[in-house]
Amino acid sequence: MIAANGPSFTVGGDLGLFAGTEREQLPNRLRRMIDSYHLAIERLTSIDAPVVAAVRGGAGGGGLGLLYAADIVVAADDARFALGYGALGLTADGGNTWFLPPMVGMRRAQELFLLNRRLTAQEALEFGLVSRLAASDAVENEAAALTAKLAAGPTRAYGAVRRMLRQSFETGLSNQLEAEKESIVVASRSDDAQEGIAAFVAKRRPQFRGG
C-alpha cells in the first residue's frame, strides 16, 4: 500500500530546489533524481504482488508514477490531479508518457499535457485514472481494507495476473495467449489452486495461504 505522509499524495518535483539550483547544474541534478525515482517505479511495477494506492490532497507531476504503479487506486473525493509540466516549460518523467495514454486514451492524455488541465477526483474516476472514490477521512482505511483483502487471496496468482496485464499493452495476441496458457498451467500446481477448486466444489470460503 502506498499512502501519503502528509496532506498530499505527491506534488511532484521540488520547485524551490530547482529554482535555487544554478542553471548549469540543474540538468545533472534532475538526471540524478530521476534515475533513482524511475528505478523505484520499475521495481514497484515488476513485483509479483498487487499494489494499492491511497490518494488524498494533490497528486501531480512525476509523482503520478506512484499512482500508475498501483493496481487499485482509492482517491479522496476532494483530491486533485495535474501534470503541470507545461506551466514549467518541462516535458515529463515518472512514466507519464508511457502509462497515461493507454490508461485514459490518447486524446485525453494530449489535453492533460498540452493544456495543463487539472482534474477533480470525479473527473479522474471518469477518466480511468483512479479505481474508486472515498471520503477524505476514510481513504487510508478503505485502501488498507482492500490491501488486507488482497493479502488474504491467492497472492501468487494475483502476481502473475498483474504481470500479464502490465505486458499486454506491448505484447502481440499470440504471445499473450501463450503467456496465459503457461501461467494458468503453473498456477494449477499451487496449493492455492487446489484449495480454491476444493472450496468452490464444497461451497465454502477458500483459505488461501500464498502457496
Residue frames relative to the residue before (quaternion, step in Angstrom):
aa qw qx qy qz dx dy dz
M 1.0000 0.0000 0.0000 0.0000 0.00 0.00 0.00
I 0.1585 -0.7668 0.6179 0.0717 3.54 -0.96 0.96
A 0.0951 0.7933 -0.5922 0.1045 3.58 -0.75 1.07
A 0.6026 -0.5851 0.4152 0.3495 3.53 -1.29 0.37
N 0.2178 -0.7088 0.6488 0.1710 3.52 -1.28 0.54
G 0.7216 0.2921 -0.2120 0.5908 3.53 0.71 1.15
P 0.7482 -0.4389 0.2614 0.4234 3.59 -1.25 -0.07
S 0.7792 0.2641 -0.1506 0.5481 3.62 1.15 -0.48
F 0.5811 -0.5844 0.4445 0.3510 3.53 -1.17 0.68
T 0.7284 -0.2790 0.1981 0.5936 3.57 0.91 -0.97
V 0.1991 -0.7814 0.5787 0.1218 3.57 -1.02 0.74
G 0.6030 -0.5816 0.3567 0.4134 3.58 1.23 0.32
G 0.8231 -0.2603 0.1865 0.4691 3.53 -1.21 -0.56
D 0.5153 -0.6246 0.4980 0.3103 3.54 -1.28 0.49
L 0.2302 -0.8239 0.5042 0.1185 3.56 0.00 1.31
G 0.5895 0.5609 -0.3704 0.4480 3.58 1.12 -0.53
L 0.6391 0.5098 -0.3097 0.4855 3.55 1.07 -0.79
F 0.6456 0.5180 -0.3230 0.4588 3.58 0.94 -0.85
A 0.6772 0.5033 -0.2917 0.4506 3.57 0.91 -0.95
G 0.7117 0.4483 -0.2541 0.4774 3.57 1.11 -0.64
T 0.5788 0.5742 -0.3705 0.4450 3.57 1.30 0.09
E 0.5208 -0.6335 0.4675 0.3301 3.58 -0.93 0.86
R 0.6244 -0.5988 0.3518 0.3574 3.55 -0.97 0.90
E 0.7087 0.4622 -0.2752 0.4566 3.58 0.86 -0.90
Q 0.6742 0.4890 -0.2923 0.4700 3.60 1.22 -0.38
L 0.5305 0.6794 -0.3947 0.3180 3.59 1.19 -0.50
P 0.6469 0.5239 -0.3581 0.4230 3.68 0.79 -0.78
N 0.6961 0.4598 -0.2892 0.4695 3.62 0.84 -0.87
R 0.6174 0.5314 -0.3492 0.4632 3.58 1.06 -0.67
L 0.6483 0.5079 -0.3129 0.4731 3.57 0.96 -0.85
R 0.6421 0.5361 -0.3270 0.4398 3.57 0.93 -0.90
R 0.6757 0.4931 -0.3001 0.4585 3.61 0.86 -0.91
M 0.6638 0.5073 -0.3031 0.4584 3.57 0.95 -0.89
I 0.7141 0.4665 -0.2632 0.4506 3.56 0.83 -1.00
D 0.5793 0.5804 -0.3839 0.4244 3.61 1.03 -0.66
S 0.6953 0.4652 -0.2759 0.4734 3.59 0.84 -0.96
Y 0.6672 0.5118 -0.3028 0.4485 3.56 0.94 -0.89
H 0.6647 0.5006 -0.3097 0.4601 3.58 0.92 -0.85
L 0.5996 0.5423 -0.3549 0.4696 3.58 1.09 -0.63
A 0.6406 0.5225 -0.3201 0.4628 3.58 0.99 -0.81
I 0.6555 0.5042 -0.3161 0.4649 3.61 0.94 -0.84
E 0.6369 0.5222 -0.3311 0.4604 3.58 0.96 -0.82
R 0.6721 0.4927 -0.3027 0.4626 3.59 0.93 -0.83
L 0.6518 0.5153 -0.3174 0.4571 3.58 0.98 -0.79
T 0.7049 0.4543 -0.2706 0.4727 3.58 1.00 -0.76
S 0.7114 0.4714 -0.2623 0.4503 3.61 1.15 -0.45
I 0.5323 0.6313 -0.4294 0.3657 3.61 1.15 -0.28
D 0.4386 -0.7029 0.5010 0.2500 3.56 -1.12 0.72
A 0.5858 0.5127 -0.4140 0.4717 3.55 0.64 1.17
P 0.5077 -0.6418 0.4683 0.3334 3.59 -0.97 0.75
V 0.2035 -0.7615 0.6065 0.1041 3.55 -1.16 0.70
V 0.1420 -0.7735 0.6150 0.0573 3.57 -0.94 0.96
A 0.1500 -0.7836 0.5976 0.0799 3.59 -0.96 0.86
A 0.1788 -0.7489 0.6304 0.0985 3.56 -1.08 0.84
V 0.0682 -0.8415 0.5353 -0.0257 3.57 -0.35 1.27
R 0.1407 0.7574 -0.6318 0.0862 3.54 -0.83 1.02
G 0.7357 0.3522 -0.2947 0.4978 3.55 -1.22 0.44
G 0.7457 -0.3556 0.2873 0.4847 3.55 -0.92 -0.92
A 0.0525 -0.7497 0.6578 0.0496 3.52 -1.27 0.55
G 0.2273 0.8148 -0.4976 0.1918 3.56 -0.46 1.13
G 0.8124 0.3124 -0.2217 0.4396 3.49 -1.43 0.17
G 0.8237 -0.2038 0.1732 0.5000 3.52 -1.14 -0.70
G 0.5490 0.6319 -0.3831 0.3906 3.56 1.21 -0.42
L 0.5258 0.6256 -0.4121 0.4029 3.57 1.23 -0.32
G 0.5042 0.6555 -0.4191 0.3747 3.59 1.21 -0.34
L 0.6154 0.5399 -0.3432 0.4604 3.59 1.12 -0.63
L 0.6279 0.5215 -0.3186 0.4819 3.55 1.15 -0.69
Y 0.6625 0.5089 -0.3073 0.4557 3.59 0.97 -0.88
A 0.6371 0.5536 -0.3277 0.4246 3.57 1.08 -0.70
A 0.6258 0.5479 -0.3303 0.4462 3.57 1.24 -0.42
D 0.4223 -0.6864 0.5376 0.2479 3.54 -1.27 0.54
I 0.7602 0.1478 -0.0826 0.6273 3.56 1.15 -0.68
V 0.0707 -0.8028 0.5919 0.0104 3.59 -0.79 1.02
V 0.1125 -0.7662 0.6319 0.0302 3.55 -0.70 1.18
A 0.0642 -0.8215 0.5666 -0.0022 3.58 -0.63 1.12
A 0.5246 -0.6018 0.4976 0.3391 3.54 -1.16 0.64
D 0.5403 -0.6556 0.4188 0.3207 3.57 -1.02 0.74
D 0.7093 0.3737 -0.2705 0.5330 3.59 1.28 -0.06
A 0.3572 0.7357 -0.4983 0.2877 3.62 1.22 0.39
R 0.2130 -0.7630 0.5990 0.1167 3.56 -1.27 0.48
F 0.1471 -0.8004 0.5802 0.0327 3.55 -1.08 0.81
A 0.1726 0.7746 -0.5952 0.1263 3.59 -1.00 0.83
L 0.4427 -0.6609 0.5330 0.2882 3.55 -1.20 0.56
G 0.1787 -0.8669 0.4488 0.1231 3.57 0.86 -0.97
Y 0.4895 0.7004 -0.4315 0.2893 3.60 1.18 -0.28
G 0.6336 0.5734 -0.3353 0.3967 3.57 0.97 -0.91
A 0.6584 0.5136 -0.3110 0.4539 3.58 1.05 -0.72
L 0.7175 0.4365 -0.2389 0.4874 3.58 1.25 -0.41
G 0.4610 -0.6762 0.4527 0.3540 3.57 1.25 -0.18
L 0.5521 0.5950 -0.3927 0.4323 3.56 1.22 0.52
T 0.5113 -0.6558 0.4619 0.3084 3.60 -1.26 0.14
A 0.6668 -0.4865 0.3560 0.4382 3.65 -0.16 -1.14
D 0.0282 0.7485 -0.6620 -0.0285 3.51 -1.34 0.37
G 0.6762 0.5231 -0.3370 0.3944 3.57 -1.25 -0.18
G 0.6013 -0.5858 0.3556 0.4109 3.58 1.23 0.27
N 0.3171 0.7929 -0.4797 0.2014 3.59 1.23 0.18
T 0.7137 0.4470 -0.2796 0.4611 3.61 0.86 -0.87
W 0.6692 0.4856 -0.3019 0.4745 3.62 1.21 -0.34
F 0.7438 0.4162 -0.2267 0.4713 3.58 0.85 -0.96
L 0.6903 0.5615 -0.3000 0.3438 3.56 0.82 -1.03
P 0.6711 0.5171 -0.3446 0.4043 3.68 0.72 -0.89
P 0.7158 0.4094 -0.3005 0.4794 3.68 0.74 -0.79
M 0.6335 0.5515 -0.3347 0.4272 3.58 1.16 -0.51
V 0.8229 0.1989 -0.0848 0.5255 3.60 0.85 -0.92
G 0.5748 -0.5575 0.3965 0.4489 3.61 1.24 -0.29
M 0.6000 -0.6144 0.3801 0.3435 3.57 -1.04 0.79
R 0.6702 0.5091 -0.3197 0.4352 3.60 0.83 -0.91
R 0.6678 0.4794 -0.3080 0.4789 3.57 0.94 -0.79
A 0.6241 0.5296 -0.3390 0.4638 3.59 1.02 -0.74
Q 0.6448 0.5183 -0.3229 0.4598 3.59 0.95 -0.84
E 0.6554 0.5094 -0.3108 0.4630 3.56 0.98 -0.84
L 0.6641 0.5102 -0.3086 0.4511 3.58 0.93 -0.85
F 0.6854 0.4683 -0.2800 0.4822 3.57 1.02 -0.78
L 0.7914 0.3954 -0.1913 0.4252 3.55 0.60 -1.18
L 0.7533 0.3343 -0.2030 0.5287 3.59 1.08 -0.63
N 0.3650 -0.7644 0.4635 0.2602 3.56 1.33 0.06
R 0.1798 0.8187 -0.5228 0.1554 3.56 1.01 0.84
R 0.2707 -0.7408 0.5956 0.1522 3.54 -1.05 0.84
L 0.2407 -0.7896 0.5527 0.1144 3.57 -0.98 0.83
T 0.3867 -0.6527 0.5936 0.2684 3.52 -1.17 0.69
A 0.6794 -0.4674 0.3510 0.4437 3.58 -1.25 0.16
Q 0.6483 0.5165 -0.3239 0.4561 3.60 0.96 -0.82
E 0.6521 0.4992 -0.3155 0.4753 3.60 1.00 -0.79
A 0.6305 0.5284 -0.3329 0.4609 3.58 1.03 -0.79
L 0.6296 0.5171 -0.3272 0.4787 3.59 1.08 -0.71
E 0.6749 0.4908 -0.2899 0.4686 3.59 0.93 -0.91
F 0.6553 0.5079 -0.3021 0.4705 3.59 1.10 -0.67
G 0.4707 -0.6663 0.4526 0.3600 3.58 1.16 -0.50
L 0.4200 0.7157 -0.4580 0.3188 3.56 1.25 0.33
V 0.7710 0.1736 -0.1050 0.6037 3.58 1.18 -0.59
S 0.5420 -0.6542 0.4402 0.2906 3.58 -1.26 0.45
R 0.7916 -0.1126 0.1267 0.5870 3.56 0.97 -0.92
L 0.3635 -0.7158 0.5528 0.2232 3.56 -1.29 0.36
A 0.0504 -0.7684 0.6373 0.0298 3.54 -1.29 0.53
A 0.6261 -0.5010 0.4147 0.4301 3.56 -1.23 0.28
S 0.6125 -0.6123 0.3517 0.3552 3.57 -0.98 0.83
D 0.7098 0.4386 -0.2719 0.4794 3.59 1.07 -0.60
A 0.7014 0.4389 -0.2651 0.4951 3.58 1.31 0.08
V 0.3911 0.7632 -0.4549 0.2400 3.58 1.29 -0.05
E 0.7049 0.4624 -0.2837 0.4569 3.59 0.72 -1.03
N 0.6443 0.5248 -0.3309 0.4471 3.59 0.99 -0.79
E 0.6672 0.4840 -0.3123 0.4722 3.59 0.92 -0.83
A 0.6490 0.5091 -0.3181 0.4674 3.58 0.98 -0.85
A 0.6508 0.5140 -0.3168 0.4605 3.58 0.99 -0.81
A 0.6338 0.5223 -0.3309 0.4648 3.59 1.03 -0.73
L 0.6487 0.5001 -0.3121 0.4814 3.59 1.01 -0.78
T 0.6293 0.5364 -0.3266 0.4578 3.57 1.03 -0.82
A 0.6591 0.5007 -0.3031 0.4722 3.58 0.96 -0.88
K 0.6327 0.5308 -0.3294 0.4576 3.58 1.01 -0.80
L 0.6668 0.4894 -0.2990 0.4759 3.59 0.95 -0.87
A 0.6520 0.5278 -0.3151 0.4438 3.57 0.98 -0.86
A 0.6822 0.4677 -0.2820 0.4862 3.59 1.17 -0.55
G 0.5926 0.5930 -0.3503 0.4177 3.57 1.28 -0.06
P 0.6855 -0.4426 0.3548 0.4563 3.59 -1.29 -0.23
T 0.2096 -0.8641 0.4432 0.1138 3.53 0.39 1.29
R 0.6253 0.5278 -0.3561 0.4513 3.61 1.04 -0.67
A 0.6492 0.5012 -0.3135 0.4785 3.57 0.98 -0.81
Y 0.6269 0.5320 -0.3361 0.4594 3.59 0.98 -0.81
G 0.6536 0.5244 -0.3143 0.4461 3.57 0.94 -0.89
A 0.6668 0.4987 -0.3007 0.4650 3.57 0.95 -0.86
V 0.6454 0.5040 -0.3179 0.4778 3.59 0.97 -0.83
R 0.6163 0.5517 -0.3338 0.4521 3.57 0.99 -0.86
R 0.6730 0.5034 -0.2901 0.4578 3.55 0.91 -0.96
M 0.6865 0.4813 -0.2937 0.4592 3.60 0.90 -0.87
L 0.6223 0.5300 -0.3461 0.4605 3.58 1.02 -0.70
R 0.6495 0.5231 -0.3168 0.4518 3.58 0.96 -0.86
Q 0.7357 0.4333 -0.2480 0.4577 3.58 0.89 -0.89
S 0.5082 0.6998 -0.4083 0.2922 3.61 1.20 -0.38
F 0.6289 0.5593 -0.3421 0.4179 3.59 1.11 -0.58
E 0.7856 0.2893 -0.1539 0.5249 3.57 1.16 -0.46
T 0.6188 0.5270 -0.3373 0.4749 3.58 1.27 0.34
G 0.4796 -0.6603 0.4992 0.2912 3.57 -1.03 0.80
L 0.6719 -0.5229 0.3382 0.4009 3.57 -1.21 0.51
S 0.6601 0.5181 -0.3263 0.4352 3.61 0.83 -0.92
N 0.6751 0.4839 -0.2932 0.4734 3.57 0.92 -0.88
Q 0.6539 0.5057 -0.3217 0.4617 3.57 1.02 -0.76
L 0.6295 0.5235 -0.3315 0.4688 3.60 1.02 -0.75
E 0.6400 0.5138 -0.3170 0.4753 3.57 1.02 -0.78
A 0.6477 0.5175 -0.3130 0.4634 3.57 0.99 -0.87
E 0.6373 0.5232 -0.3275 0.4614 3.58 1.01 -0.79
K 0.6528 0.5240 -0.3165 0.4463 3.56 0.91 -0.91
E 0.6918 0.4779 -0.2843 0.4607 3.57 0.80 -1.02
S 0.6557 0.5307 -0.3117 0.4374 3.56 1.00 -0.84
I 0.6991 0.4576 -0.2917 0.4656 3.60 0.85 -0.90
V 0.5912 0.5502 -0.3656 0.4627 3.59 1.15 -0.56
V 0.6524 0.4956 -0.3053 0.4853 3.58 0.95 -0.89
A 0.6648 0.5169 -0.3066 0.4437 3.59 0.90 -0.94
S 0.6278 0.5693 -0.3422 0.4058 3.59 1.04 -0.73
R 0.6354 0.5354 -0.3225 0.4534 3.59 1.23 -0.40
S 0.5810 0.6380 -0.3595 0.3552 3.58 1.22 -0.36
D 0.6114 -0.5419 0.4376 0.3755 3.53 -1.29 0.43
D 0.6285 0.5518 -0.3350 0.4338 3.56 1.02 -0.79
A 0.6444 0.5117 -0.3298 0.4628 3.60 0.98 -0.79
Q 0.6494 0.5094 -0.3186 0.4662 3.58 0.94 -0.82
E 0.6556 0.5015 -0.3019 0.4771 3.55 1.02 -0.83
G 0.6645 0.5170 -0.3102 0.4415 3.58 0.91 -0.88
I 0.6649 0.4948 -0.2966 0.4746 3.58 0.95 -0.87
A 0.6618 0.5057 -0.3019 0.4639 3.57 0.94 -0.92
A 0.6594 0.5110 -0.3058 0.4589 3.58 0.96 -0.85
F 0.6311 0.5323 -0.3329 0.4557 3.57 1.01 -0.78
V 0.6725 0.4907 -0.2933 0.4700 3.57 0.91 -0.94
A 0.7182 0.4351 -0.2383 0.4879 3.57 1.00 -0.84
K 0.3567 -0.7630 0.4628 0.2765 3.59 1.33 -0.08
R 0.5126 0.5904 -0.4511 0.4302 3.54 0.87 1.06
R 0.5979 -0.5594 0.4276 0.3830 3.58 -1.26 0.25
P 0.4100 -0.7236 0.4879 0.2650 3.64 -0.75 0.95
Q 0.2574 -0.7375 0.6057 0.1514 3.54 -1.23 0.60
F 0.0917 -0.8322 0.5463 0.0217 3.56 0.11 1.27
R 0.1538 -0.8047 0.5702 0.0600 3.56 -1.12 0.75
G 0.5618 -0.6395 0.3788 0.3632 3.58 1.24 0.23
G 0.5906 0.5888 -0.3635 0.4152 3.57 1.22 0.37
